[in-house]
Amino acid sequence: MFIGHFAVAYLLIALFPTVPPLVILFGVSFPDLLWPVLILTGRETVTVSPDSPLQNAIGFTSYPYSHSLVTGTLIAAIPGLAIAYFVSPLAGVVFVAASASHWLLDVVTHRKDLPVLGTGNDTKVGLGLWNYPRRAFVIELIFYVGVTVLAVPPALVVPLLALGLAFHLINANSFLGFSKKNPFTARGYAVAALLGFLAFIGIAAWIFGGM
Ligand SMILES: [Zn+2]
């Protein structure tokens, strides 16, 4: 999931107007910012299939730190404490909650590969919406558009819709399989995820900054 995480960010930005939008944008992205770093340093693993660009062909073989509910949320508490100290206690709490929301939304799309605790013989969950890629493409878009229209200030609706649509279309190959072959290696996929999240955060923060 990509743009869906930012829909939750917009909701949290509306609910907590005193928390800087940038804190919340980083919060909902935190697991997917940590994940590429852990992939590139070999602490977590992923496999991609050269024969399919679809998200259900990605093997999230091990990501107990970035994508477990308990361990991942504890790790998010480290920047959360720094944010609580330097920004405000509320901002720290909202950052950690935003990071946990990432895991909850990922449960909807991922296959049964998301660890709960992040330790040993762990329970793994996932409802597997990605097994229905066209449906997943439409549902994530509807969710993003619906929340954006309902939650963001009227002046920002059009730019944020344009931003989300642009990134969803960039992502479309992983839902609709235009290329048949996968253009990414595992490491390339991790780098693309990192750059994609950072770019989206930067542009969205800039749009909110012009409020
Ligand atoms: Zn994720």
Boltz pocket constraint, residues with backbone or C-beta under 6 A from the ligand:
constraints:
  - pocket:
      binder: B
      contacts: [[A, 1], [A, 31], [A, 32], [A, 67], [A, 102], [A, 106]]
      max_distance: 6.0
